[in-house]
């Protein structure tokens, strides 16, 4: 059951990254530096889940996801706090009434709850490599996530080059 | 500050995880977390434009 839930969670994280790409490339909203840090949080959580799927469950894998969720949650809270005072504007579009940094904060909260539940429900960690191999859906989820990690690295290189991203990005440094 | 660095390291960690190189993936992922926290500290203390 654990691998099934981790697969679904990895697909969920890939879905979040795909939505971010949709708003970046279709709507034309470039990610800001704090947005970038929030994406890194989802990527690190995905890596932890992928480790569970590829080499077997370990609490240490969830530890990485937990650390990154706390750091990325702090980044989203920083961005929320910039706009919480009335008439201080906002960054980007809203989805179902909330901006993406608010949704990101909710997402990291859900991730922390998920990790806590999985650690509670998990049996003793089996010896790695002696578990049943992950199924086809898990393999597809891993490939999709791997592709999204590469796409994020390329997209941020195109936007920021080898330096810091602008506070209010208006275009790409490199275009095809 | 190289903003793309945590994304490149994240991709490398994902690649290592996919290749079942567990220890290497863990080390690179932890390095990515460290850089994420470092960048966060920078962006939590610098003077950002309020439109962010």
Backbone of each chain as ProteinMPNN parsed JSONL, in Angstrom:
{"seq_chain_A": "XXXXXXXXXXXXXXXXXXXXXXXXXXXXXXXXXXXXXXXXXXXXXXXXXXXXXXXXXXXXXXXXXXXXXXXXXXXXXXXXXXXXXXXXXXXXXXXXXXXXXXXXXXXXXXXXXXXXXXXXXXXXXXXXXXXXXXXXXXXXXXXXXXXXXXXXXXXXXXXXXXXXXXXXXXXXXXXX", "coords_chain_A": {"N_chain_A": [[0.832, -1.211, 0.0], [2.004, 1.149, 0.714], [3.791, 1.811, -1.379], [1.982, 2.316, -3.391], [0.639, 4.594, -2.422], [2.8, 6.359, -2.231], [3.424, 6.521, -4.925], [1.131, 7.788, -5.921], [1.384, 10.206, -4.533], [3.757, 11.146, -5.663], [2.916, 11.495, -8.287], [1.078, 13.506, -7.798], [2.773, 15.603, -6.986], [4.167, 15.939, -9.366], [2.031, 16.833, -10.867], [1.573, 19.334, -9.674], [3.949, 20.637, -10.441], [3.556, 20.604, -13.18], [1.302, 22.247, -13.46], [2.47, 24.631, -12.631], [4.265, 24.993, -14.736], [2.435, 25.309, -16.807], [1.289, 27.8, -16.179], [3.594, 29.289, -16.403], [4.51, 29.017, -19.088], [2.287, 29.033, -20.816], [0.388, 30.92, -19.852], [2.204, 32.87, -19.317], [3.447, 33.778, -16.978], [6.219, 34.507, -15.255], [8.323, 32.788, -12.947], [9.194, 34.075, -9.726], [12.056, 34.76, -7.49], [11.342, 33.745, -4.89], [9.269, 32.077, -5.634], [10.717, 30.206, -7.041], [12.182, 28.949, -5.01], [10.106, 27.683, -3.721], [9.352, 25.847, -5.638], [11.62, 24.246, -5.647], [11.301, 22.99, -3.215], [9.122, 21.234, -3.727], [10.331, 19.631, -5.642], [12.394, 18.399, -4.162], [10.87, 16.951, -2.339], [9.686, 15.191, -4.098], [11.942, 13.763, -4.931], [12.547, 12.381, -2.595], [10.311, 10.699, -2.423], [10.681, 9.277, -4.758], [13.023, 7.909, -4.174], [12.003, 6.156, -2.264], [10.41, 4.614, -3.929], [12.221, 3.528, -5.738], [14.441, 2.386, -4.348], [13.415, 1.382, -2.047], [11.551, 1.684, 1.031], [12.47, 4.126, 3.471], [12.843, 5.799, 6.563], [14.619, 7.923, 6.487], [14.411, 8.945, 3.928], [11.925, 10.184, 3.964], [12.656, 12.074, 5.787], [14.24, 13.88, 4.353], [12.288, 14.966, 2.666], [10.706, 16.167, 4.581], [12.406, 18.128, 5.725], [12.836, 19.769, 3.493], [10.221, 20.543, 2.98], [9.642, 22.123, 5.189], [11.484, 24.221, 4.82], [10.692, 25.214, 2.283], [8.071, 25.811, 2.881], [8.484, 27.908, 4.632], [9.468, 29.753, 2.801], [7.184, 30.198, 1.228], [5.529, 31.253, 3.171], [6.913, 33.581, 3.738], [6.451, 34.924, 1.34], [3.67, 35.145, 1.392], [3.432, 36.814, 3.593], [4.404, 39.165, 2.553], [2.299, 40.155, 1.173], [0.107, 40.232, 2.773], [-0.898, 42.436, 4.04], [-3.468, 44.751, 3.399], [-3.803, 46.272, 0.144], [-1.212, 45.867, -0.754], [-0.715, 44.615, -3.046], [-0.168, 41.731, -5.226], [1.357, 38.662, -6.366], [1.329, 37.208, -9.473], [-1.266, 34.995, -10.823], [-4.498, 34.074, -9.437], [-5.752, 30.994, -8.2], [-8.684, 29.32, -7.885], [-9.331, 31.309, -6.051], [-7.125, 31.65, -4.402], [-3.681, 32.664, -4.275], [-0.665, 31.349, -5.807], [1.452, 31.06, -4.0], [0.1, 30.833, -1.61], [-1.322, 28.465, -2.028], [0.881, 26.827, -2.249], [1.845, 26.839, 0.353], [-0.258, 25.537, 1.649], [0.031, 23.104, 0.371], [2.556, 22.214, 1.321], [1.921, 21.917, 3.985], [0.074, 19.821, 3.771], [1.814, 17.902, 2.829], [3.507, 17.511, 5.029], [1.671, 16.405, 6.817], [1.055, 14.087, 5.387], [3.553, 12.759, 5.403], [3.885, 12.351, 8.16], [1.705, 10.624, 8.615], [2.442, 8.432, 7.021], [4.794, 7.626, 8.253], [3.75, 6.831, 10.666], [2.091, 4.715, 9.914], [3.808, 2.992, 8.686], [5.421, -0.153, 8.437], [8.059, -1.957, 10.098], [11.135, -1.015, 8.676], [11.871, -2.727, 5.75], [14.545, -4.843, 4.62], [16.561, -3.203, 2.359], [16.158, -3.553, -1.142], [15.048, -6.02, -1.032], [12.445, -5.843, -1.398], [9.228, -6.004, -3.072], [9.367, -5.234, -6.551], [8.74, -1.941, -7.874], [5.646, -1.041, -9.512], [4.3, -0.631, -12.89], [3.032, 1.84, -13.035], [4.36, 3.297, -11.065], [6.895, 3.414, -12.201], [6.363, 4.941, -14.481], [5.575, 7.297, -13.199], [8.002, 8.008, -12.025], [9.631, 8.474, -14.281], [8.225, 10.629, -15.43], [8.501, 12.551, -13.408], [11.28, 12.814, -13.35], [11.742, 13.93, -15.868], [10.445, 16.376, -15.495], [12.076, 17.526, -13.557], [14.425, 17.946, -15.019], [13.396, 19.707, -16.94], [12.747, 21.891, -15.339], [15.301, 22.712, -14.474], [16.408, 23.515, -16.92], [14.586, 25.523, -17.665], [14.901, 27.414, -15.617], [17.551, 28.065, -15.992], [17.354, 29.289, -18.459], [15.869, 31.5, -17.73], [17.294, 32.822, -15.674], [19.999, 32.479, -16.069], [23.405, 32.156, -15.065], [23.198, 33.414, -12.612], [21.56, 35.419, -10.027], [17.938, 35.366, -9.982], [15.865, 37.924, -11.396], [14.01, 40.219, -9.264], [11.476, 40.953, -10.149], [10.712, 39.276, -12.662], [10.71, 39.732, -16.194], [11.242, 38.624, -18.607], [13.05, 36.132, -20.555], [16.517, 35.306, -20.22], [17.793, 33.768, -22.077], [16.656, 32.678, -25.182], [15.006, 30.365, -27.35]], "CA_chain_A": [[0.0, 0.0, 0.0], [2.876, 2.324, 0.818], [4.302, 2.191, -2.696], [0.864, 2.892, -4.134], [0.416, 5.959, -1.937], [3.952, 7.177, -2.643], [3.277, 6.761, -6.374], [0.097, 8.831, -6.082], [1.951, 11.475, -4.054], [4.726, 11.608, -6.664], [2.119, 12.008, -9.409], [0.519, 14.781, -7.342], [3.84, 16.612, -7.05], [4.381, 16.206, -10.792], [0.897, 17.656, -11.287], [1.84, 20.699, -9.203], [4.997, 21.21, -11.301], [2.975, 20.807, -14.513], [0.461, 23.451, -13.375], [3.4, 25.769, -12.596], [4.759, 25.172, -16.11], [1.329, 25.844, -17.616], [1.191, 29.25, -15.931], [4.832, 29.932, -16.859], [4.711, 29.026, -20.541], [1.043, 29.3, -21.554], [-0.147, 32.199, -19.374], [3.305, 33.829, -19.409], [3.843, 34.311, -15.668], [7.542, 33.985, -14.912], [8.485, 32.595, -11.496], [10.083, 34.977, -8.995], [12.999, 33.981, -6.683], [10.67, 32.971, -3.841], [8.53, 31.005, -6.317], [11.715, 29.188, -7.382], [12.485, 28.178, -3.795], [8.957, 26.822, -3.447], [9.421, 24.717, -6.568], [12.693, 23.356, -5.179], [10.716, 22.179, -2.144], [8.348, 20.141, -4.316], [11.273, 18.727, -6.304], [13.069, 17.591, -3.138], [9.885, 15.994, -1.819], [9.557, 14.164, -5.132], [13.146, 12.918, -4.892], [12.398, 11.485, -1.446], [9.324, 9.667, -2.782], [11.272, 8.435, -5.797], [13.944, 7.0, -3.484], [11.179, 5.087, -1.694], [9.918, 3.74, -4.997], [13.312, 2.879, -6.487], [15.343, 1.562, -3.536], [12.717, 0.866, -0.877], [11.167, 2.654, 2.06], [13.358, 4.439, 4.588], [12.443, 7.052, 7.216], [15.549, 8.985, 6.085], [13.889, 9.568, 2.707], [10.89, 11.131, 4.4], [13.346, 13.167, 6.483], [14.618, 14.884, 3.345], [11.052, 15.646, 2.25], [10.245, 16.994, 5.702], [13.287, 19.303, 5.816], [12.593, 20.673, 2.365], [8.871, 21.097, 3.12], [9.715, 23.201, 6.178], [12.191, 25.352, 4.199], [9.86, 25.784, 1.22], [6.913, 26.399, 3.552], [8.927, 29.216, 5.131], [9.547, 30.647, 1.631], [5.824, 30.605, 0.846], [5.03, 32.123, 4.243], [7.573, 34.871, 3.5], [5.761, 35.591, 0.236], [2.325, 35.503, 1.88], [3.551, 37.95, 4.515], [4.638, 40.383, 1.768], [1.045, 40.631, 0.575], [-1.026, 40.023, 3.675], [-1.459, 43.747, 4.372], [-4.288, 45.237, 2.277], [-3.227, 47.223, -0.816], [0.205, 45.624, -1.046], [-0.639, 43.893, -4.308], [0.019, 40.28, -5.192], [2.214, 38.207, -7.459], [0.757, 36.13, -10.277], [-2.707, 34.776, -10.858], [-5.116, 33.302, -8.364], [-6.409, 29.753, -8.614], [-9.755, 29.082, -6.908], [-9.359, 32.365, -5.034], [-5.859, 31.781, -3.678], [-2.489, 32.749, -5.106], [0.081, 30.088, -5.783], [2.258, 30.922, -2.785], [-0.798, 30.335, -0.562], [-1.54, 27.05, -2.325], [2.122, 26.103, -1.941], [1.889, 26.665, 1.812], [-1.223, 24.465, 1.947], [0.637, 21.868, -0.132], [3.605, 21.745, 2.235], [1.214, 21.436, 5.177], [-0.454, 18.495, 3.436], [2.972, 17.002, 2.716], [3.951, 17.18, 6.388], [0.67, 15.477, 7.358], [1.234, 12.815, 4.668], [4.771, 12.095, 5.896], [3.583, 11.886, 9.51], [0.825, 9.456, 8.519], [3.198, 7.307, 6.451], [5.726, 7.137, 9.277], [2.945, 6.132, 11.674], [1.514, 3.484, 9.367], [4.828, 2.117, 8.093], [5.953, -1.269, 9.215], [9.512, -1.896, 10.219], [11.742, -0.881, 7.35], [12.424, -3.985, 5.266], [15.894, -4.731, 4.07], [16.467, -2.608, 1.024], [16.483, -4.427, -2.257], [14.321, -7.288, -0.916], [11.022, -5.559, -1.547], [8.679, -6.23, -4.407], [9.692, -4.09, -7.403], [7.643, -1.0, -8.12], [4.872, -1.376, -10.693], [4.454, 0.183, -14.103], [2.604, 3.215, -12.754], [5.453, 3.943, -10.318], [7.975, 3.692, -13.161], [5.915, 6.081, -15.284], [5.627, 8.48, -12.33], [9.418, 8.378, -11.861], [10.09, 9.072, -15.55], [7.586, 11.942, -15.567], [9.117, 13.455, -12.44], [12.655, 13.056, -13.798], [11.645, 14.878, -16.979], [10.078, 17.693, -14.965], [13.274, 18.074, -12.885], [15.302, 18.458, -16.084], [12.74, 20.865, -17.544], [12.883, 23.021, -14.405], [16.69, 23.189, -14.523], [16.585, 24.228, -18.193], [13.751, 26.732, -17.655], [15.487, 28.435, -14.741], [18.775, 28.55, -16.626], [16.927, 30.22, -19.509], [15.342, 32.727, -17.118], [18.215, 33.509, -14.753], [21.397, 32.264, -16.416], [24.237, 31.678, -13.956], [23.162, 34.428, -11.558], [20.271, 35.474, -9.332], [16.774, 35.734, -10.795], [15.379, 39.266, -11.05], [12.876, 40.228, -8.328], [10.261, 40.978, -10.967], [11.167, 38.841, -13.997], [9.844, 40.138, -17.307], [11.574, 37.866, -19.804], [14.109, 35.136, -20.42], [17.849, 35.714, -20.666], [18.084, 32.972, -23.272], [15.455, 32.197, -25.879], [15.299, 29.5, -28.497]], "C_chain_A": [[0.866, 1.26, 0.0], [3.388, 2.781, -0.548], [3.204, 2.83, -3.538], [0.619, 4.337, -3.721], [1.568, 6.883, -2.328], [3.898, 7.487, -4.137], [2.265, 7.872, -6.624], [0.637, 10.194, -5.639], [2.955, 12.036, -5.061], [4.003, 12.152, -7.9], [1.5, 13.359, -9.045], [1.548, 15.9, -7.418], [4.152, 16.954, -8.511], [3.261, 17.073, -11.35], [1.087, 19.11, -10.885], [2.87, 21.371, -10.11], [4.468, 21.47, -12.709], [2.082, 22.053, -14.538], [1.352, 24.698, -13.375], [3.949, 26.049, -13.998], [3.674, 25.752, -17.021], [1.237, 27.36, -17.434], [2.444, 29.977, -16.412], [4.863, 30.081, -18.373], [3.45, 29.359, -21.331], [0.479, 30.663, -21.152], [0.933, 33.283, -19.423], [3.706, 34.461, -18.097], [5.174, 33.694, -15.258], [7.69, 33.853, -13.396], [9.512, 33.557, -10.901], [11.065, 34.141, -8.153], [12.33, 33.157, -5.581], [9.847, 31.83, -4.438], [9.484, 29.853, -6.633], [12.023, 28.318, -6.169], [11.334, 27.243, -3.432], [8.93, 25.628, -4.386], [10.489, 23.722, -6.144], [12.161, 22.437, -4.074], [9.923, 21.003, -2.683], [9.275, 19.128, -4.994], [11.959, 17.821, -5.281], [12.11, 16.561, -2.529], [9.699, 14.85, -2.813], [10.747, 13.216, -5.152], [13.038, 11.91, -3.75], [11.419, 10.354, -1.769], [9.897, 8.712, -3.822], [12.277, 7.46, -5.183], [13.163, 5.843, -2.852], [10.753, 4.088, -2.764], [11.042, 2.941, -5.654], [14.18, 1.97, -5.622], [14.668, 1.015, -2.277], [12.532, 1.933, 0.187], [12.283, 2.863, 3.077], [12.859, 5.727, 5.237], [13.348, 8.218, 6.819], [15.067, 9.695, 4.829], [12.808, 10.591, 3.064], [11.51, 12.315, 5.134], [13.753, 14.274, 5.532], [13.382, 15.681, 2.917], [10.564, 16.603, 3.334], [11.084, 18.269, 5.82], [12.989, 20.298, 4.692], [11.21, 21.299, 2.454], [8.862, 22.255, 4.123], [10.377, 24.434, 5.556], [11.314, 26.021, 3.139], [8.589, 26.399, 1.8], [7.256, 27.772, 4.111], [9.032, 30.219, 3.984], [8.152, 31.117, 1.226], [5.213, 31.523, 1.912], [5.637, 33.525, 4.127], [6.83, 35.641, 2.399], [4.339, 35.988, 0.625], [2.412, 36.762, 2.74], [3.815, 39.258, 3.772], [3.332, 41.002, 1.275], [-0.138, 40.563, 1.524], [-1.673, 41.348, 4.079], [-2.272, 44.247, 3.173], [-3.551, 46.296, 1.454], [-1.718, 47.06, -1.011], [0.364, 44.759, -2.291], [-0.482, 42.396, -4.123], [0.946, 39.913, -6.326], [1.52, 37.055, -8.182], [-0.746, 36.021, -10.153], [-3.18, 34.048, -9.609], [-5.764, 32.061, -8.961], [-7.408, 29.4, -7.518], [-9.674, 30.076, -5.745], [-8.077, 32.551, -4.249], [-4.702, 31.892, -4.656], [-1.614, 31.527, -4.883], [0.945, 29.928, -4.536], [1.407, 30.453, -1.615], [-1.072, 28.848, -0.759], [-0.302, 26.226, -1.978], [2.214, 25.839, -0.441], [0.933, 25.55, 2.252], [-0.629, 23.11, 1.525], [1.715, 21.325, 0.793], [2.998, 21.248, 3.545], [0.676, 20.031, 4.951], [0.675, 17.471, 3.354], [3.46, 16.564, 4.096], [2.977, 16.177, 7.024], [0.829, 14.097, 6.718], [2.435, 12.048, 5.215], [4.537, 11.545, 7.306], [2.733, 10.63, 9.484], [1.594, 8.24, 8.01], [4.183, 6.744, 7.473], [4.98, 6.38, 10.379], [2.492, 4.764, 11.187], [2.572, 2.487, 8.911], [5.193, 0.991, 9.039], [7.447, -1.055, 9.394], [10.117, -1.862, 8.82], [12.323, -2.215, 6.897], [13.841, -3.772, 4.742], [15.788, -4.232, 2.641], [16.873, -3.61, -0.044], [15.745, -5.759, -2.183], [12.823, -7.064, -1.006], [10.559, -5.947, -2.943], [9.011, -5.02, -5.283], [8.468, -3.202, -7.627], [6.943, -1.351, -9.423], [5.09, -0.396, -11.836], [4.089, 1.638, -13.833], [3.702, 3.982, -12.004], [6.598, 4.302, -11.26], [7.618, 4.89, -14.035], [6.01, 7.371, -14.469], [7.065, 8.958, -12.154], [9.963, 9.038, -13.127], [9.527, 10.477, -15.726], [8.265, 12.957, -14.648], [10.539, 13.816, -12.854], [12.669, 14.087, -14.938], [11.323, 16.284, -16.498], [11.247, 18.344, -14.224], [14.215, 18.677, -13.923], [14.712, 19.731, -16.687], [12.849, 22.09, -16.641], [14.289, 23.594, -14.436], [16.921, 24.004, -15.794], [15.823, 25.552, -18.167], [14.362, 27.822, -16.775], [16.827, 28.921, -15.263], [18.417, 29.57, -17.71], [16.466, 31.55, -18.912], [16.431, 33.523, -16.39], [19.679, 33.373, -15.152], [22.168, 31.718, -15.23], [24.296, 32.709, -12.831], [21.832, 34.4, -10.841], [19.14, 35.829, -10.293], [16.373, 37.159, -10.425], [14.169, 39.197, -10.119], [11.543, 40.195, -9.063], [10.62, 40.564, -12.396], [10.176, 39.236, -15.094], [10.146, 39.362, -18.587], [12.694, 36.886, -19.527], [15.438, 35.721, -20.882], [18.192, 35.031, -21.973], [16.769, 32.503, -23.873], [15.884, 31.303, -27.028], [15.108, 30.261, -29.803]], "O_chain_A": [[0.53, 2.277, -0.608], [3.418, 3.976, -0.843], [3.456, 3.764, -4.3], [0.415, 5.205, -4.57], [1.353, 8.034, -2.705], [4.277, 8.577, -4.567], [2.499, 8.776, -7.426], [0.382, 11.21, -6.285], [3.005, 13.245, -5.289], [4.428, 13.147, -8.487], [1.409, 14.25, -9.889], [1.241, 17.008, -7.858], [4.374, 18.117, -8.848], [3.495, 17.938, -12.194], [0.796, 20.016, -11.666], [2.7, 22.525, -10.503], [4.874, 22.432, -13.361], [2.096, 22.817, -15.503], [1.04, 25.694, -14.028], [4.082, 27.206, -14.397], [3.954, 26.576, -17.891], [1.123, 28.107, -18.406], [2.375, 31.148, -16.788], [5.203, 31.146, -18.887], [3.546, 29.919, -22.423], [0.132, 31.47, -22.015], [0.624, 34.467, -19.553], [4.25, 35.566, -18.085], [5.249, 32.504, -14.95], [7.23, 34.716, -12.649], [10.559, 33.817, -11.494], [10.921, 32.919, -8.104], [12.7, 32.004, -5.357], [9.733, 30.758, -3.844], [9.122, 28.683, -6.513], [12.115, 27.096, -6.283], [11.55, 26.151, -2.905], [8.537, 24.529, -3.993], [10.303, 22.511, -6.26], [12.519, 21.261, -4.005], [10.031, 19.892, -2.163], [9.039, 17.922, -4.932], [12.091, 16.617, -5.504], [12.506, 15.431, -2.24], [9.57, 13.689, -2.423], [10.589, 12.013, -5.362], [13.386, 10.74, -3.906], [11.665, 9.195, -1.433], [9.644, 7.508, -3.787], [12.373, 6.313, -5.62], [13.601, 4.694, -2.898], [10.736, 2.878, -2.534], [10.833, 1.804, -6.077], [14.615, 0.912, -6.077], [15.286, 0.264, -1.522], [13.248, 2.934, 0.237], [12.952, 1.917, 3.492], [12.486, 6.661, 4.527], [12.909, 9.368, 6.812], [15.28, 10.897, 4.67], [12.782, 11.704, 2.54], [10.969, 13.42, 5.114], [13.633, 15.457, 5.85], [13.423, 16.908, 2.82], [10.078, 17.697, 3.047], [10.54, 19.36, 5.996], [12.903, 21.506, 4.917], [11.025, 22.449, 2.057], [8.159, 23.247, 3.928], [9.901, 25.555, 5.734], [11.206, 27.247, 3.1], [8.084, 27.392, 1.276], [6.436, 28.689, 4.076], [8.724, 31.397, 4.161], [7.956, 32.292, 0.915], [4.474, 32.454, 1.591], [4.967, 34.525, 4.382], [6.609, 36.847, 2.511], [3.86, 37.05, 0.229], [1.578, 37.66, 2.631], [3.499, 40.335, 4.278], [3.259, 42.199, 0.997], [-1.273, 40.813, 1.117], [-2.855, 41.384, 4.42], [-1.798, 44.168, 2.04], [-2.786, 47.101, 1.986], [-1.031, 48.009, -1.389], [1.445, 44.234, -2.558], [-0.639, 41.863, -3.024], [1.286, 40.756, -7.157], [1.169, 36.048, -7.567], [-1.406, 36.82, -9.487], [-2.394, 33.493, -8.842], [-6.262, 32.083, -10.087], [-7.03, 29.206, -6.363], [-9.92, 29.716, -4.594], [-7.951, 33.52, -3.501], [-4.727, 31.294, -5.732], [-1.785, 30.777, -3.922], [1.155, 28.812, -4.061], [1.902, 29.76, -0.725], [-1.061, 28.068, 0.193], [-0.398, 25.1, -1.49], [2.609, 24.754, -0.016], [1.265, 24.732, 3.108], [-0.769, 22.109, 2.228], [1.786, 20.118, 1.028], [3.485, 20.288, 4.143], [0.799, 19.16, 5.812], [0.514, 16.32, 3.758], [3.785, 15.396, 4.308], [3.396, 15.226, 7.683], [0.752, 13.072, 7.396], [2.354, 10.844, 5.461], [4.934, 10.421, 7.615], [2.99, 9.682, 10.226], [1.412, 7.135, 8.52], [4.381, 5.532, 7.549], [5.498, 5.421, 10.951], [2.504, 3.785, 11.934], [2.295, 1.296, 8.762], [5.263, 1.159, 10.257], [8.015, -0.083, 8.895], [9.682, -2.571, 7.912], [13.177, -2.779, 7.581], [14.258, -2.648, 4.464], [15.032, -4.764, 1.828], [17.8, -4.401, 0.131], [15.788, -6.548, -3.127], [12.029, -7.963, -0.731], [11.354, -6.183, -3.852], [8.943, -3.887, -4.806], [7.325, -3.657, -7.574], [7.563, -1.895, -10.337], [5.916, 0.514, -11.773], [4.742, 2.556, -14.33], [3.944, 5.159, -12.272], [7.2, 5.368, -11.133], [8.46, 5.749, -14.299], [6.461, 8.402, -14.968], [7.326, 10.161, -12.133], [10.672, 10.042, -13.053], [10.242, 11.399, -16.118], [8.565, 14.078, -15.058], [10.959, 14.967, -12.731], [13.502, 14.993, -14.961], [11.853, 17.265, -17.02], [11.399, 19.565, -14.254], [14.737, 19.776, -13.736], [15.423, 20.709, -16.916], [13.026, 23.206, -17.13], [14.466, 24.812, -14.425], [17.555, 25.059, -15.753], [16.346, 26.581, -18.595], [14.347, 29.001, -17.13], [17.211, 30.063, -15.01], [19.092, 30.588, -17.862], [16.653, 32.604, -19.52], [16.478, 34.749, -16.482], [20.524, 34.091, -14.617], [21.644, 30.903, -14.47], [25.326, 32.858, -12.174], [21.05, 33.465, -11.018], [19.358, 36.51, -11.296], [16.522, 37.564, -9.272], [13.395, 38.241, -10.17], [10.608, 39.505, -8.658], [10.811, 41.427, -13.253], [8.963, 39.092, -14.936], [9.382, 39.438, -19.55], [13.219, 36.814, -18.416], [15.486, 36.526, -21.813], [18.801, 35.626, -22.863], [15.889, 31.999, -23.175], [16.964, 31.458, -27.598], [15.308, 29.699, -30.88]]}, "seq_chain_B": "XXXXXXXXXXXXXXXXXXXXXXXXXXXXXXXXXXXXXXXXXXXXXXXXXXXX", "coords_chain_B": {"N_chain_B": [[24.948, 34.632, -6.329], [23.677, 31.696, -7.55], [20.886, 30.984, -9.05], [19.946, 28.824, -10.435], [21.259, 26.67, -9.456], [20.183, 24.946, -7.256], [18.233, 23.649, -8.761], [19.648, 22.28, -10.726], [21.173, 20.593, -9.088], [19.051, 19.252, -7.902], [18.008, 17.875, -10.1], [20.185, 16.195, -10.63], [20.203, 14.7, -8.243], [17.705, 13.451, -8.501], [18.183, 11.928, -10.753], [20.174, 10.209, -9.796], [18.694, 8.913, -7.82], [16.84, 7.619, -9.417], [18.539, 5.891, -10.705], [19.056, 4.173, -8.7], [21.108, 4.771, -6.971], [21.453, 5.141, -3.983], [22.848, 6.327, -1.677], [24.448, 8.334, -2.829], [22.45, 9.882, -4.003], [21.117, 10.754, -1.722], [23.086, 12.357, -0.497], [23.448, 14.395, -2.41], [20.849, 15.394, -2.469], [20.597, 16.365, 0.143], [22.538, 18.346, 0.07], [21.252, 20.011, -1.701], [19.055, 20.801, -0.159], [20.443, 22.275, 1.76], [21.423, 24.411, 0.213], [18.987, 25.454, -0.596], [18.004, 26.404, 1.858], [19.95, 28.285, 2.401], [19.605, 30.125, 0.27], [17.022, 30.835, 0.885], [17.386, 32.147, 3.314], [18.77, 34.363, 2.38], [16.775, 35.56, 0.766], [14.842, 36.031, 2.624], [15.787, 38.027, 4.129], [16.699, 40.098, 2.566], [16.11, 43.225, 0.789], [13.315, 43.062, -0.71], [11.354, 43.761, -3.646], [8.098, 44.975, -3.113], [6.14, 43.992, -4.724], [6.684, 41.356, -5.097]], "CA_chain_B": [[23.967, 33.574, -6.089], [23.297, 31.009, -8.791], [19.534, 30.502, -8.742], [19.668, 27.551, -11.113], [22.034, 25.605, -8.808], [19.383, 23.898, -6.611], [17.496, 22.882, -9.769], [20.606, 21.345, -11.34], [21.449, 19.565, -8.08], [17.823, 18.463, -7.762], [17.942, 16.949, -11.233], [21.224, 15.171, -10.413], [19.727, 13.816, -7.169], [16.619, 12.639, -9.052], [18.822, 10.973, -11.665], [20.834, 9.201, -8.956], [17.633, 8.12, -7.19], [16.287, 6.758, -10.467], [19.552, 4.861, -10.977], [19.167, 3.399, -7.45], [22.34, 5.126, -6.239], [20.772, 5.749, -2.848], [23.686, 7.183, -0.837], [24.83, 9.51, -3.61], [21.243, 10.707, -4.148], [20.851, 11.384, -0.411], [24.079, 13.412, -0.275], [23.142, 15.521, -3.305], [19.568, 15.98, -2.03], [20.852, 17.153, 1.352], [23.238, 19.557, -0.377], [20.224, 20.875, -2.299], [18.312, 21.389, 0.958], [21.311, 23.293, 2.373], [21.416, 25.59, -0.667], [17.628, 26.005, -0.516], [17.919, 27.171, 3.107], [20.858, 29.427, 2.229], [18.92, 31.082, -0.622], [15.852, 31.332, 1.619], [17.873, 33.133, 4.273], [19.061, 35.563, 1.588], [15.539, 36.209, 0.311], [14.014, 36.403, 3.779], [16.396, 39.158, 4.833], [17.063, 41.198, 1.681], [15.042, 44.177, 0.522], [12.617, 42.638, -1.92], [10.276, 44.621, -4.11], [6.869, 44.552, -2.45], [5.292, 43.28, -5.686], [6.944, 39.917, -5.008]], "C_chain_B": [[23.515, 32.977, -7.422], [21.946, 30.334, -8.551], [19.256, 29.12, -9.34], [20.323, 26.372, -10.375], [21.161, 24.559, -8.104], [18.575, 23.064, -7.601], [18.404, 21.862, -10.45], [20.917, 20.215, -10.355], [20.231, 18.662, -7.867], [17.684, 17.453, -8.879], [18.97, 15.83, -11.064], [20.779, 14.18, -9.341], [18.614, 12.897, -7.679], [17.182, 11.552, -9.971], [19.478, 9.84, -10.873], [19.804, 8.305, -8.27], [17.037, 7.146, -8.196], [17.231, 5.597, -10.769], [19.836, 3.995, -9.753], [20.503, 3.612, -6.744], [21.913, 5.891, -4.985], [21.644, 6.735, -2.08], [24.082, 8.461, -1.565], [23.628, 10.457, -3.752], [20.934, 11.444, -2.848], [21.808, 12.556, -0.175], [23.745, 14.632, -1.132], [21.831, 16.198, -2.887], [19.779, 16.836, -0.776], [21.62, 18.435, 1.026], [22.24, 20.548, -0.984], [19.386, 21.552, -1.21], [19.128, 22.522, 1.591], [21.315, 24.573, 1.531], [20.048, 26.265, -0.644], [17.49, 26.884, 0.737], [18.787, 28.43, 3.022], [20.183, 30.513, 1.384], [17.718, 31.678, 0.107], [16.274, 32.4, 2.618], [18.156, 34.455, 3.559], [17.759, 36.3, 1.241], [14.609, 36.582, 1.458], [14.565, 37.628, 4.477], [16.739, 40.319, 3.905], [15.857, 42.117, 1.456], [14.392, 43.811, -0.804], [11.622, 43.71, -2.349], [8.965, 44.089, -3.539], [5.953, 43.783, -3.412], [5.591, 41.8, -5.712], [5.943, 39.26, -4.093]], "O_chain_B": [[23.031, 33.687, -8.303], [21.865, 29.269, -7.939], [18.443, 28.354, -8.822], [19.988, 25.216, -10.632], [21.373, 23.367, -8.33], [18.264, 21.906, -7.326], [17.996, 20.732, -10.72], [20.924, 19.04, -10.722], [20.371, 17.454, -7.677], [17.291, 16.31, -8.647], [18.673, 14.663, -11.32], [20.949, 12.971, -9.498], [18.574, 11.714, -7.339], [16.719, 10.412, -9.965], [19.357, 8.668, -11.228], [20.003, 7.097, -8.148], [16.763, 5.992, -7.87], [16.799, 4.479, -11.049], [20.755, 3.176, -9.769], [20.973, 2.742, -6.01], [21.999, 7.118, -4.929], [21.226, 7.87, -1.851], [24.055, 9.545, -0.983], [23.769, 11.674, -3.637], [20.539, 12.61, -2.864], [21.393, 13.617, 0.29], [23.758, 15.763, -0.646], [21.715, 17.422, -2.943], [19.197, 17.914, -0.656], [21.381, 19.48, 1.631], [22.364, 21.759, -0.805], [19.049, 22.731, -1.323], [18.593, 23.582, 1.916], [21.222, 25.678, 2.066], [19.952, 27.492, -0.669], [16.926, 27.977, 0.675], [18.407, 29.496, 3.507], [20.195, 31.687, 1.754], [17.424, 32.866, -0.027], [15.612, 33.429, 2.757], [17.827, 35.528, 4.064], [17.663, 37.516, 1.406], [13.683, 37.371, 1.272], [13.893, 38.212, 5.327], [17.039, 41.414, 4.381], [14.741, 41.818, 1.88], [14.859, 44.2, -1.874], [11.114, 44.469, -1.523], [8.754, 42.877, -3.492], [5.094, 43.016, -2.975], [4.822, 41.039, -6.299], [5.997, 38.047, -3.889]]}, "name": "protein", "num_of_chains": 2, "seq": "XXXXXXXXXXXXXXXXXXXXXXXXXXXXXXXXXXXXXXXXXXXXXXXXXXXXXXXXXXXXXXXXXXXXXXXXXXXXXXXXXXXXXXXXXXXXXXXXXXXXXXXXXXXXXXXXXXXXXXXXXXXXXXXXXXXXXXXXXXXXXXXXXXXXXXXXXXXXXXXXXXXXXXXXXXXXXXXXXXXXXXXXXXXXXXXXXXXXXXXXXXXXXXXXXXXXXXXXXXXXXXXXXXXX"}
